[in-house]
């Protein structure tokens, strides 16, 4: 669908509502890379590392804990002092996002991963009132990621309506949906944009099984 995959050193957004498969998509991106000898990093501002490790192990048999011990994966979660600030109502959202960018920059320099997954940040961007500031903060964060040379996936929720700012600044934007067709709930995927690649101009069925996520050649529509 994207002519071979994500380009190295790019920022790629995965947008969808709750339950569409964003976290599975991004986690599989990390897991597959580690299987190819590429070190991974996960930054999850609103979820604990232990919860994510349990979820991926029980659902798909992906042992992120063992990968951490082997030095092939690092996970930064809500226990990090910078991310813990989000729980304080006194922290200005702009200051938090500036500190978050600095955290990302520092961790990328320390760990030097090949692949990066950042979990949903839309709630924090929603709290920034001025649209031009959201755009500026997005550009700063994505610029920091690109400068490190890491290939990244950033998941984006749709509940807060700020996803367009992040999608606009990204190198590619993949959209996930889940909808009722007849009496069946079906997940789907399409590529909204990808800089530097010819993309498939079609919507495909997205399947999630015990082995993870796969894209069907079928369309979800009759």
BADRENLO-797609 format. One line per field, with one value per atom (N, C-alpha, C, O): residue in one letter; x, y, z; residue number from 1; atom name. Coordinates in steps of 0.2 Angstrom, whole numbers, plus 2048, in hexadecimal, padded with zeros to 3 digits. Example, Ala and Ser with C-alpha at 12.3 -4.5 7.8 and 13.67 -1.06 7.14 Angstrom:
# residues 2
rest (A/A/A/A/S/S/S/S);
c1 (842/83E/842/847/840/844/840/843);
c2 (7E4/7EA/7F0/7EF/7F5/7FB/800/806);
c3 (827/827/827/82A/823/824/827/828);
nr (1/1/1/1/2/2/2/2);
atom (N/CA/C/O/N/CA/C/O);
END
This chain:
# residues 222
rest (X/X/X/X/X/X/X/X/X/X/X/X/X/X/X/X/X/X/X/X/X/X/X/X/X/X/X/X/X/X/X/X/X/X/X/X/X/X/X/X/X/X/X/X/X/X/X/X/X/X/X/X/X/X/X/X/X/X/X/X/X/X/X/X/X/X/X/X/X/X/X/X/X/X/X/X/X/X/X/X/X/X/X/X/X/X/X/X/X/X/X/X/X/X/X/X/X/X/X/X/X/X/X/X/X/X/X/X/X/X/X/X/X/X/X/X/X/X/X/X/X/X/X/X/X/X/X/X/X/X/X/X/X/X/X/X/X/X/X/X/X/X/X/X/X/X/X/X/X/X/X/X/X/X/X/X/X/X/X/X/X/X/X/X/X/X/X/X/X/X/X/X/X/X/X/X/X/X/X/X/X/X/X/X/X/X/X/X/X/X/X/X/X/X/X/X/X/X/X/X/X/X/X/X/X/X/X/X/X/X/X/X/X/X/X/X/X/X/X/X/X/X/X/X/X/X/X/X/X/X/X/X/X/X/X/X/X/X/X/X/X/X/X/X/X/X/X/X/X/X/X/X/X/X/X/X/X/X/X/X/X/X/X/X/X/X/X/X/X/X/X/X/X/X/X/X/X/X/X/X/X/X/X/X/X/X/X/X/X/X/X/X/X/X/X/X/X/X/X/X/X/X/X/X/X/X/X/X/X/X/X/X/X/X/X/X/X/X/X/X/X/X/X/X/X/X/X/X/X/X/X/X/X/X/X/X/X/X/X/X/X/X/X/X/X/X/X/X/X/X/X/X/X/X/X/X/X/X/X/X/X/X/X/X/X/X/X/X/X/X/X/X/X/X/X/X/X/X/X/X/X/X/X/X/X/X/X/X/X/X/X/X/X/X/X/X/X/X/X/X/X/X/X/X/X/X/X/X/X/X/X/X/X/X/X/X/X/X/X/X/X/X/X/X/X/X/X/X/X/X/X/X/X/X/X/X/X/X/X/X/X/X/X/X/X/X/X/X/X/X/X/X/X/X/X/X/X/X/X/X/X/X/X/X/X/X/X/X/X/X/X/X/X/X/X/X/X/X/X/X/X/X/X/X/X/X/X/X/X/X/X/X/X/X/X/X/X/X/X/X/X/X/X/X/X/X/X/X/X/X/X/X/X/X/X/X/X/X/X/X/X/X/X/X/X/X/X/X/X/X/X/X/X/X/X/X/X/X/X/X/X/X/X/X/X/X/X/X/X/X/X/X/X/X/X/X/X/X/X/X/X/X/X/X/X/X/X/X/X/X/X/X/X/X/X/X/X/X/X/X/X/X/X/X/X/X/X/X/X/X/X/X/X/X/X/X/X/X/X/X/X/X/X/X/X/X/X/X/X/X/X/X/X/X/X/X/X/X/X/X/X/X/X/X/X/X/X/X/X/X/X/X/X/X/X/X/X/X/X/X/X/X/X/X/X/X/X/X/X/X/X/X/X/X/X/X/X/X/X/X/X/X/X/X/X/X/X/X/X/X/X/X/X/X/X/X/X/X/X/X/X/X/X/X/X/X/X/X/X/X/X/X/X/X/X/X/X/X/X/X/X/X/X/X/X/X/X/X/X/X/X/X/X/X/X/X/X/X/X/X/X/X/X/X/X/X/X/X/X/X/X/X/X/X/X/X/X/X/X/X/X/X/X/X/X/X/X/X/X/X/X/X/X/X/X/X/X/X/X/X/X/X/X/X/X/X/X/X/X/X/X/X/X/X/X/X/X/X/X/X/X/X/X/X/X/X/X/X/X/X/X/X/X/X/X/X/X/X/X/X/X/X/X/X/X/X/X/X/X/X/X/X/X/X/X/X/X/X/X/X/X/X/X/X/X/X/X/X/X/X/X/X/X/X/X/X/X/X/X/X/X/X/X/X/X/X/X/X/X/X/X/X/X/X/X/X/X/X/X/X/X/X/X/X/X/X/X/X/X/X/X/X/X/X/X/X/X/X/X/X/X/X/X/X/X/X/X/X);
c1 (804/800/804/802/80B/80F/815/81A/815/81B/821/827/820/826/827/82B/824/825/826/826/827/829/830/834/831/838/83C/839/842/847/847/848/847/847/841/841/83B/835/830/831/82C/826/820/81E/81D/817/811/812/80C/806/801/800/7FE/7F9/7F3/7F3/7EE/7E8/7E2/7E1/7DE/7D8/7D5/7D8/7CF/7CB/7CD/7D1/7CA/7CC/7CA/7C4/7CE/7CC/7CE/7CC/7D1/7D2/7D9/7DA/7DD/7E3/7EA/7EF/7E9/7EF/7F5/7FB/7F4/7F9/7FC/802/7F8/7FA/7FF/804/7FC/800/807/80C/808/80E/812/818/80F/813/816/81C/812/815/81A/81F/81A/81F/826/82B/825/82B/82E/833/829/82A/82E/833/82B/82E/835/83A/836/83D/842/848/840/845/846/84C/842/843/848/84B/848/84D/854/858/854/85B/85B/860/855/854/852/84C/855/853/84D/84D/849/843/842/845/83E/83C/835/832/831/82A/82A/82C/826/825/81D/81A/81B/814/812/812/810/80F/809/809/804/7FE/7FD/7F8/802/801/807/80D/807/80D/810/80D/817/81A/818/818/817/815/80E/80E/80A/803/804/801/808/809/80C/80B/811/815/810/811/80C/807/802/801/800/7FB/7FE/7FB/804/807/809/808/80B/80D/807/807/801/7FB/7F7/7F4/7F7/7F4/7F7/7F4/7FE/802/808/80B/80A/810/816/81B/816/81B/81E/81B/824/827/82C/832/828/82C/831/836/82F/833/839/83F/83A/840/844/84A/841/844/848/84D/844/847/84E/853/84D/853/859/85F/857/85C/85F/864/85C/85F/85C/85F/857/855/84F/84C/84C/846/847/849/845/844/83D/83B/83A/833/833/835/831/830/829/825/827/820/81E/822/818/816/81A/819/81E/822/828/82B/82A/82F/82D/827/832/830/82C/828/82F/82C/825/820/823/81D/818/812/81B/816/813/80E/817/814/80D/809/80B/805/7FF/7FA/800/7FB/7FA/7F5/7FE/7FD/7F9/7FB/7F4/7F0/7F3/7F1/7F9/7FC/801/804/803/808/805/800/808/806/807/80C/802/803/808/80C/80A/80F/816/81A/816/81D/81D/823/818/818/81B/81F/818/81A/821/825/823/82A/82F/834/82D/831/831/836/82B/82A/82F/832/82F/834/83B/83F/83D/844/845/84B/840/841/842/846/83E/83F/846/849/848/84F/854/859/853/858/858/85E/852/852/854/858/853/855/85D/860/860/867/86A/870/867/86A/869/86E/863/862/864/865/863/865/861/864/85A/856/855/857/853/852/84B/849/846/83F/83C/83E/837/834/82D/82A/829/822/820/822/81D/81A/812/80F/810/809/805/808/7FF/7FA/7FC/7FC/7FD/7FE/7F9/7FA/7F4/7EF/7EB/7EA/7EB/7E8/7EC/7E9/7F2/7F7/7F7/7F7/7F6/7F6/7EF/7EF/7EA/7E3/7E3/7DF/7E7/7E7/7EB/7EA/7EE/7F1/7EC/7EA/7EB/7E5/7E7/7E2/7ED/7EE/7F0/7F5/7EC/7EE/7F5/7F9/7F8/7FE/804/809/802/807/807/80C/801/801/805/809/804/808/810/814/812/819/81B/821/818/81A/81A/81F/816/816/81C/820/81D/823/82A/82E/82A/830/831/837/82C/82C/82E/833/82B/82C/833/837/835/83C/841/847/840/845/846/84B/840/840/844/848/842/845/84D/851/84F/856/85A/860/857/85A/85B/85F/858/858/854/854/850/84C/845/843/843/83C/837/837/832/82D/826/824/822/81B/818/819/813/810/808/805/805/7FE/7FA/7FC/7F4/7F0/7E9/7E6/7E6/7DF/7DB/7DD/7D4/7D0/7CB/7C7/7CB/7C6/7C7/7C1/7CD/7CD/7CE/7CE/7CE/7CE/7D4/7D4/7DA/7E0/7E4/7EA/7E2/7E6/7E8/7EE/7E5/7E7/7ED/7F1/7EE/7F5/7FB/800/7FA/800/800/806/7FB/7FB/7FE/802/7FD/7FF/807/80A/80A/811/815/81B/811/814/816/814/81B/81D/818/817/814/80F/809/80A/803/7FD/7F9/7F7/7F9/7F5/7EE/7EF/7E9/7E2/7DF/7DF/7DD/7DA/7D3/7D1/7CE/7C7/7C4/7C7/7BF/7BB/7B4/7B1/7B0/7A9/7A5/7A7/79E/79A/797/795/798/796/791/794/78B/786/786/785/787/787/78E/78F/793/79A/79E/79D/7A2/7A7/7AD/7B0/7AF/7B5/7BA/7B8/7C1/7C6/7C8/7C9/7CB/7CD/7D3/7D4/7D7/7DD/7DE/7DC/7E0/7E2/7E7/7E8/7EB/7F1/7EE/7EC/7EE/7EC/7F1/7F0/7F8/7FD/804/804/809/80F/814/814/818/81D/822/825/824/829/827/82B/821/81E/818/814/817/810/80C/80F/806/802/7FC/7FA/7FA/7F4/7EE/7ED/7EA/7E4/7DE/7D9/7DE/7D9/7D8/7DD/7D2/7D1/7D1/7CE/7D5/7D6/7D3/7D3/7D2/7D0/7D6/7DB/7D5/7DB/7D9/7D4/7DD/7DB/7E0/7E6/7DD/7E1/7E0/7DA/7E5/7E5/7EA/7ED/7EB/7EF/7F7/7FB/7F8/7FE/800/805/7FB/7FB/7F7/7F1/7F9/7F5/7F7/7FD/7F3/7F4/7EF/7E9/7F1/7ED/7EB/7EF/7E4/7E1/7E1/7E2/7E1/7E0/7D9/7D7/7D4/7CD/7CB/7CF/7C6/7C3/7BE/7BB/7BD/7B8/7B1/7AC/7B0/7AA/7A8/7AC/7A1/79F/7A0/79E);
c2 (7FA/800/806/80C/806/80C/80B/80E/806/805/803/804/7FF/7FB/7FD/7F9/802/803/80A/80E/80C/813/814/810/81A/81D/81E/820/81C/81D/824/828/825/82C/830/836/82D/831/830/82C/835/834/832/835/82D/82A/82A/826/82D/82D/827/826/824/81F/822/822/824/827/822/81F/822/81E/820/822/81E/81E/818/814/818/813/80C/80B/807/800/7FF/7F9/803/802/7FE/7FC/7FE/7FA/7FE/7FC/805/809/806/806/804/802/7FB/7FA/7F7/7F1/7F2/7EF/7F7/7F8/7FB/7F8/7FF/802/7FD/7FD/7F9/7F4/7EF/7ED/7ED/7E8/7EB/7E8/7F2/7F5/7F4/7F3/7F5/7F5/7EE/7EC/7E9/7E2/7DF/7DB/7E1/7DE/7E1/7DD/7E7/7EA/7E7/7E6/7E5/7E2/7DB/7D9/7D8/7D1/7D2/7CD/7D8/7D9/7DC/7DE/7DC/7DF/7E7/7E9/7EA/7F1/7F3/7F1/7F6/7F8/7FD/801/7FB/7FF/803/802/808/80C/80E/810/80D/80F/815/814/81A/81F/820/821/81E/81E/822/820/828/82D/82C/82E/828/827/81F/81E/81B/814/811/814/80D/80A/805/801/804/7FF/7F8/7F4/7F7/7F0/7EE/7E8/7F3/7F1/7F0/7EB/7F4/7F2/7EC/7E8/7EA/7E4/7DE/7D9/7DE/7D9/7D8/7D3/7DE/7DE/7DB/7D6/7DC/7DA/7D2/7CF/7D1/7CA/7C5/7C0/7C7/7C3/7C3/7BE/7C8/7C9/7C5/7C2/7C6/7C4/7C0/7BE/7C0/7BC/7C0/7BD/7C6/7CB/7CC/7D0/7CA/7CB/7D1/7D0/7D6/7DD/7DD/7E0/7DA/7DA/7D6/7D9/7D1/7CD/7D2/7D2/7D5/7DA/7DF/7E2/7E2/7E7/7E5/7E8/7DF/7DC/7DB/7DB/7D9/7D8/7DE/7DE/7E4/7EA/7EC/7F1/7E9/7EA/7EF/7F1/7F0/7F4/7F9/7F6/7FF/803/806/808/806/809/80F/80E/814/81A/81B/81C/81B/81B/821/825/820/826/826/82B/822/822/827/829/829/82E/834/836/838/83E/843/847/844/849/847/84B/840/83E/83E/83F/83D/83E/845/845/84A/851/851/856/84D/84D/84D/84F/84A/848/84F/84F/854/85A/85F/861/861/866/86D/872/86E/874/875/87A/870/870/873/870/878/87B/876/873/875/870/871/86C/877/879/877/874/879/877/86F/86D/86C/865/862/85E/865/862/864/860/86A/86C/867/865/865/861/85A/856/858/851/851/84C/856/856/855/851/859/858/851/84E/84E/847/842/83E/843/83F/840/83B/846/847/844/841/844/841/83A/837/837/82F/82D/827/830/82E/82E/82A/833/834/82E/82C/82D/828/821/81D/81F/818/817/811/81C/81B/815/811/815/810/811/817/80C/80C/80E/811/80C/80C/80F/80E/814/817/817/818/816/816/81B/819/820/825/824/824/822/821/828/82D/828/82D/834/834/839/840/845/84B/843/848/84C/851/848/84C/851/857/851/856/85C/862/85B/860/863/869/860/863/868/86D/868/86D/873/878/873/879/87D/87B/883/887/88A/889/88C/890/88B/887/88A/885/886/881/88C/88D/88A/888/88A/888/880/87D/87D/876/874/86F/878/876/877/873/87C/87D/878/875/876/870/86A/866/868/862/862/85D/868/868/867/864/86A/869/862/860/85F/858/853/84F/854/850/851/84D/858/859/856/854/856/853/84B/848/848/841/840/83B/844/843/844/840/849/84A/844/844/840/83A/835/830/835/82F/829/825/82A/824/824/829/81E/81D/81C/818/821/821/820/822/81D/81D/821/81F/825/829/828/829/825/823/829/82D/82A/830/82E/82B/830/82F/835/83A/833/838/83C/840/83A/83C/844/847/847/84E/853/859/850/854/858/85D/856/859/855/857/850/84B/84E/84C/853/856/859/859/85D/860/85B/85D/856/851/84D/84C/84C/848/84D/84B/853/858/859/859/858/859/852/852/84D/846/845/848/840/83E/839/839/835/831/831/832/830/82F/829/829/825/81F/81F/821/81D/81E/817/813/816/810/811/816/80D/80E/807/802/808/802/804/809/800/802/7FC/7F6/7FD/7F8/7F7/7FC/7F1/7F0/7EA/7E4/7EB/7E6/7E4/7E9/7DE/7DC/7DB/7D8/7DD/7DC/7E2/7E7/7E2/7E8/7E6/7E1/7EB/7E9/7EF/7F5/7ED/7F2/7F3/7EF/7F9/7FB/800/803/800/804/808/804/80E/811/816/818/818/81C/823/824/828/82F/832/836/832/835/831/82E/832/82F/833/832/837/83B/837/832/837/834/82D/829/82B/824/824/829/820/81F/81A/815/81C/819/816/818/810/80D/811/813/813/817/813/813/80F/80A/809/80B/807/805/7FE/7FA/7FB/7F4/7F1/7F5/7EB/7E8/7E7/7E5/7E9/7E8/7E2/7E3/7DD/7D7/7D7/7D9/7D6/7D5/7CE/7CC/7CA/7C3/7C2/7C6/7BB/7BA/7BB/7BC/7BC/7BD/7C5/7C7/7C9/7D0/7D2/7D0/7D8/7DB/7D9/7D8/7D9/7D8/7DB/7DD/7DD/7E1/7DC/7D9/7DC/7D8/7DC/7E2/7D8/7DB/7DD/7E0/7DB/7DC/7E3/7E6/7E6/7EC/7EA/7E5/7EF/7ED/7EF/7ED/7F2/7F3/7EF/7EC/7ED/7E8/7EB/7E8);
c3 (800/800/800/7FE/802/803/7FF/800/7FA/7F6/7F9/7F7/7FE/801/809/80C/80B/813/814/810/81A/81C/81B/81B/819/817/81E/823/81D/823/825/821/82C/82F/82E/82E/82D/82C/832/836/833/838/834/82F/837/834/839/83E/837/83C/83A/835/840/83F/843/849/83F/842/842/83E/848/848/84F/854/84F/856/85A/858/860/865/862/85F/862/860/859/857/855/84E/84D/847/852/851/851/84F/853/853/857/854/85D/861/85F/85F/85C/859/853/852/84F/849/84B/848/850/851/855/854/85A/85D/859/85A/853/84F/84B/849/849/846/84A/847/850/855/855/854/856/857/851/851/84B/845/844/842/845/845/849/847/84F/854/851/852/84E/84B/845/843/842/83D/83F/83C/846/849/84A/84B/84A/84A/851/853/855/85C/85C/858/861/861/867/86C/867/86D/86D/867/872/873/878/87E/877/87C/87C/878/882/884/889/88F/888/88D/892/898/890/894/896/899/895/897/89A/898/89E/8A1/89D/899/89D/899/89B/897/8A1/8A3/8A0/89E/8A0/89D/896/893/892/88B/88A/885/88E/88D/88E/88B/893/895/88F/88D/88C/887/881/87E/87F/879/879/875/87F/881/881/87D/884/884/87E/87C/87A/874/86E/86A/86E/868/869/864/86F/871/86F/86F/86F/86E/875/879/876/87D/87D/87C/87E/87E/885/884/88A/890/88F/891/88B/889/885/885/880/87B/87F/87D/884/889/88C/88C/88F/892/88E/890/887/882/880/87C/881/87F/878/875/876/86F/86F/86A/875/876/87C/881/87C/882/881/87C/887/888/88D/893/88B/890/891/88C/897/899/89E/89F/8A1/8A5/8AC/8AF/8AD/8B3/8B2/8B7/8AC/8AB/8AD/8AD/8B1/8B4/8AF/8B1/8A9/8A4/8A3/8A3/8A2/8A0/8A6/8A5/8AC/8B2/8B3/8B6/8B0/8B0/8AD/8AF/8A8/8A5/8AA/8A9/8B0/8B5/8B9/8BD/8B8/8BC/8B8/8B2/8BB/8B7/8B7/8B3/8BB/8BB/8B5/8B4/8B2/8AD/8A6/8A4/8A3/89D/898/897/893/88E/889/887/888/883/887/883/88D/891/891/890/892/892/88B/88B/886/87F/87D/87A/87F/87E/882/880/889/88D/88A/88A/887/884/87E/87D/87A/874/876/873/87B/87E/881/880/884/886/880/881/87B/875/872/871/872/86F/873/870/87A/87E/87E/87E/87E/87E/877/877/872/86B/86B/868/86E/86E/872/871/878/87C/87A/87A/877/875/86E/86C/86A/863/85F/85C/860/85D/855/853/852/84B/849/844/84E/84D/854/859/853/859/858/853/85E/85E/864/869/862/867/867/862/86D/86E/86E/86E/86E/86C/871/877/86D/870/86F/871/86C/86A/870/86F/875/87B/87E/880/87D/87F/87A/87C/874/86F/86F/86D/871/871/876/876/87C/881/87F/883/879/877/873/86E/875/872/86B/867/86A/863/85E/85F/859/853/851/84F/850/84D/852/850/859/85E/85D/85E/85C/85B/855/855/84F/849/84B/849/84E/850/855/853/85A/85E/85A/85C/856/852/84D/84D/84A/846/84A/847/850/854/856/855/858/85A/854/855/84F/849/846/844/846/844/848/846/84F/853/852/852/850/84F/848/848/843/83C/83D/83A/841/842/845/843/848/84B/847/848/841/83C/83D/83A/843/845/840/83E/83F/83B/840/845/840/846/844/83E/848/848/84D/853/84C/851/851/84C/856/856/858/85C/855/856/857/852/85C/85D/859/858/858/855/85A/857/860/865/866/867/865/867/861/862/85B/855/854/850/856/855/850/84F/84E/84A/843/841/841/83A/83B/836/840/841/841/83D/844/844/83E/83B/83A/834/82F/82A/82F/82A/82A/825/830/831/830/830/830/82F/828/823/827/820/81D/817/821/81F/824/82A/821/826/824/81E/828/827/82B/831/829/82C/82D/829/834/836/838/83B/835/837/83A/838/83D/83F/83E/841/83A/839/838/836/838/837/830/82D/82D/827/827/828/826/827/82F/833/831/838/83A/83F/837/838/839/836/83F/840/83C/83D/838/834/834/834/836/836/82F/82B/82D/827/827/82C/822/821/81B/816/81B/814/816/81B/810/811/80E/808/813/811/80D/808/80F/80C/80D/813/809/80A/806/800/809/805/802/805/7FB/7F8/7F6/7F4/7F6/7F4/7F0/7F2/7EC/7E9/7ED/7EF/7EF/7F4/7F0/7EB/7F3/7F1/7F2/7F8/7ED/7EE/7F0/7EC/7F5/7F7/7FE/802/800/807/808/804/80D/80D/814/819/815/81B/81F/81D/826/82B/82F/833/830/834/83A/839/840/846/849/84A/849/84B/851/853/853/858/856/85A/84F/84D/84C/84A/84D/84C/847/845/843/83E/837/836/833/82C/827/829/822/81D/817/814/816/811/80A/80A/805/7FE/7FD/7F8/802/801/803/807/800/802/807/807/80C/811/80E/812/809/806/800/7FC/800/7FB/7F4/7EF);
nr (1/1/1/1/2/2/2/2/3/3/3/3/4/4/4/4/5/5/5/5/6/6/6/6/7/7/7/7/8/8/8/8/9/9/9/9/10/10/10/10/11/11/11/11/12/12/12/12/13/13/13/13/14/14/14/14/15/15/15/15/16/16/16/16/17/17/17/17/18/18/18/18/19/19/19/19/20/20/20/20/21/21/21/21/22/22/22/22/23/23/23/23/24/24/24/24/25/25/25/25/26/26/26/26/27/27/27/27/28/28/28/28/29/29/29/29/30/30/30/30/31/31/31/31/32/32/32/32/33/33/33/33/34/34/34/34/35/35/35/35/36/36/36/36/37/37/37/37/38/38/38/38/39/39/39/39/40/40/40/40/41/41/41/41/42/42/42/42/43/43/43/43/44/44/44/44/45/45/45/45/46/46/46/46/47/47/47/47/48/48/48/48/49/49/49/49/50/50/50/50/51/51/51/51/52/52/52/52/53/53/53/53/54/54/54/54/55/55/55/55/56/56/56/56/57/57/57/57/58/58/58/58/59/59/59/59/60/60/60/60/61/61/61/61/62/62/62/62/63/63/63/63/64/64/64/64/65/65/65/65/66/66/66/66/67/67/67/67/68/68/68/68/69/69/69/69/70/70/70/70/71/71/71/71/72/72/72/72/73/73/73/73/74/74/74/74/75/75/75/75/76/76/76/76/77/77/77/77/78/78/78/78/79/79/79/79/80/80/80/80/81/81/81/81/82/82/82/82/83/83/83/83/84/84/84/84/85/85/85/85/86/86/86/86/87/87/87/87/88/88/88/88/89/89/89/89/90/90/90/90/91/91/91/91/92/92/92/92/93/93/93/93/94/94/94/94/95/95/95/95/96/96/96/96/97/97/97/97/98/98/98/98/99/99/99/99/100/100/100/100/101/101/101/101/102/102/102/102/103/103/103/103/104/104/104/104/105/105/105/105/106/106/106/106/107/107/107/107/108/108/108/108/109/109/109/109/110/110/110/110/111/111/111/111/112/112/112/112/113/113/113/113/114/114/114/114/115/115/115/115/116/116/116/116/117/117/117/117/118/118/118/118/119/119/119/119/120/120/120/120/121/121/121/121/122/122/122/122/123/123/123/123/124/124/124/124/125/125/125/125/126/126/126/126/127/127/127/127/128/128/128/128/129/129/129/129/130/130/130/130/131/131/131/131/132/132/132/132/133/133/133/133/134/134/134/134/135/135/135/135/136/136/136/136/137/137/137/137/138/138/138/138/139/139/139/139/140/140/140/140/141/141/141/141/142/142/142/142/143/143/143/143/144/144/144/144/145/145/145/145/146/146/146/146/147/147/147/147/148/148/148/148/149/149/149/149/150/150/150/150/151/151/151/151/152/152/152/152/153/153/153/153/154/154/154/154/155/155/155/155/156/156/156/156/157/157/157/157/158/158/158/158/159/159/159/159/160/160/160/160/161/161/161/161/162/162/162/162/163/163/163/163/164/164/164/164/165/165/165/165/166/166/166/166/167/167/167/167/168/168/168/168/169/169/169/169/170/170/170/170/171/171/171/171/172/172/172/172/173/173/173/173/174/174/174/174/175/175/175/175/176/176/176/176/177/177/177/177/178/178/178/178/179/179/179/179/180/180/180/180/181/181/181/181/182/182/182/182/183/183/183/183/184/184/184/184/185/185/185/185/186/186/186/186/187/187/187/187/188/188/188/188/189/189/189/189/190/190/190/190/191/191/191/191/192/192/192/192/193/193/193/193/194/194/194/194/195/195/195/195/196/196/196/196/197/197/197/197/198/198/198/198/199/199/199/199/200/200/200/200/201/201/201/201/202/202/202/202/203/203/203/203/204/204/204/204/205/205/205/205/206/206/206/206/207/207/207/207/208/208/208/208/209/209/209/209/210/210/210/210/211/211/211/211/212/212/212/212/213/213/213/213/214/214/214/214/215/215/215/215/216/216/216/216/217/217/217/217/218/218/218/218/219/219/219/219/220/220/220/220/221/221/221/221/222/222/222/222);
atom (N/CA/C/O/N/CA/C/O/N/CA/C/O/N/CA/C/O/N/CA/C/O/N/CA/C/O/N/CA/C/O/N/CA/C/O/N/CA/C/O/N/CA/C/O/N/CA/C/O/N/CA/C/O/N/CA/C/O/N/CA/C/O/N/CA/C/O/N/CA/C/O/N/CA/C/O/N/CA/C/O/N/CA/C/O/N/CA/C/O/N/CA/C/O/N/CA/C/O/N/CA/C/O/N/CA/C/O/N/CA/C/O/N/CA/C/O/N/CA/C/O/N/CA/C/O/N/CA/C/O/N/CA/C/O/N/CA/C/O/N/CA/C/O/N/CA/C/O/N/CA/C/O/N/CA/C/O/N/CA/C/O/N/CA/C/O/N/CA/C/O/N/CA/C/O/N/CA/C/O/N/CA/C/O/N/CA/C/O/N/CA/C/O/N/CA/C/O/N/CA/C/O/N/CA/C/O/N/CA/C/O/N/CA/C/O/N/CA/C/O/N/CA/C/O/N/CA/C/O/N/CA/C/O/N/CA/C/O/N/CA/C/O/N/CA/C/O/N/CA/C/O/N/CA/C/O/N/CA/C/O/N/CA/C/O/N/CA/C/O/N/CA/C/O/N/CA/C/O/N/CA/C/O/N/CA/C/O/N/CA/C/O/N/CA/C/O/N/CA/C/O/N/CA/C/O/N/CA/C/O/N/CA/C/O/N/CA/C/O/N/CA/C/O/N/CA/C/O/N/CA/C/O/N/CA/C/O/N/CA/C/O/N/CA/C/O/N/CA/C/O/N/CA/C/O/N/CA/C/O/N/CA/C/O/N/CA/C/O/N/CA/C/O/N/CA/C/O/N/CA/C/O/N/CA/C/O/N/CA/C/O/N/CA/C/O/N/CA/C/O/N/CA/C/O/N/CA/C/O/N/CA/C/O/N/CA/C/O/N/CA/C/O/N/CA/C/O/N/CA/C/O/N/CA/C/O/N/CA/C/O/N/CA/C/O/N/CA/C/O/N/CA/C/O/N/CA/C/O/N/CA/C/O/N/CA/C/O/N/CA/C/O/N/CA/C/O/N/CA/C/O/N/CA/C/O/N/CA/C/O/N/CA/C/O/N/CA/C/O/N/CA/C/O/N/CA/C/O/N/CA/C/O/N/CA/C/O/N/CA/C/O/N/CA/C/O/N/CA/C/O/N/CA/C/O/N/CA/C/O/N/CA/C/O/N/CA/C/O/N/CA/C/O/N/CA/C/O/N/CA/C/O/N/CA/C/O/N/CA/C/O/N/CA/C/O/N/CA/C/O/N/CA/C/O/N/CA/C/O/N/CA/C/O/N/CA/C/O/N/CA/C/O/N/CA/C/O/N/CA/C/O/N/CA/C/O/N/CA/C/O/N/CA/C/O/N/CA/C/O/N/CA/C/O/N/CA/C/O/N/CA/C/O/N/CA/C/O/N/CA/C/O/N/CA/C/O/N/CA/C/O/N/CA/C/O/N/CA/C/O/N/CA/C/O/N/CA/C/O/N/CA/C/O/N/CA/C/O/N/CA/C/O/N/CA/C/O/N/CA/C/O/N/CA/C/O/N/CA/C/O/N/CA/C/O/N/CA/C/O/N/CA/C/O/N/CA/C/O/N/CA/C/O/N/CA/C/O/N/CA/C/O/N/CA/C/O/N/CA/C/O/N/CA/C/O/N/CA/C/O/N/CA/C/O/N/CA/C/O/N/CA/C/O/N/CA/C/O/N/CA/C/O/N/CA/C/O/N/CA/C/O/N/CA/C/O/N/CA/C/O/N/CA/C/O/N/CA/C/O/N/CA/C/O/N/CA/C/O/N/CA/C/O/N/CA/C/O/N/CA/C/O/N/CA/C/O/N/CA/C/O/N/CA/C/O/N/CA/C/O/N/CA/C/O/N/CA/C/O/N/CA/C/O/N/CA/C/O/N/CA/C/O/N/CA/C/O/N/CA/C/O/N/CA/C/O/N/CA/C/O/N/CA/C/O/N/CA/C/O/N/CA/C/O/N/CA/C/O/N/CA/C/O/N/CA/C/O/N/CA/C/O/N/CA/C/O/N/CA/C/O/N/CA/C/O/N/CA/C/O/N/CA/C/O/N/CA/C/O/N/CA/C/O/N/CA/C/O/N/CA/C/O/N/CA/C/O/N/CA/C/O/N/CA/C/O/N/CA/C/O/N/CA/C/O/N/CA/C/O/N/CA/C/O/N/CA/C/O);
END
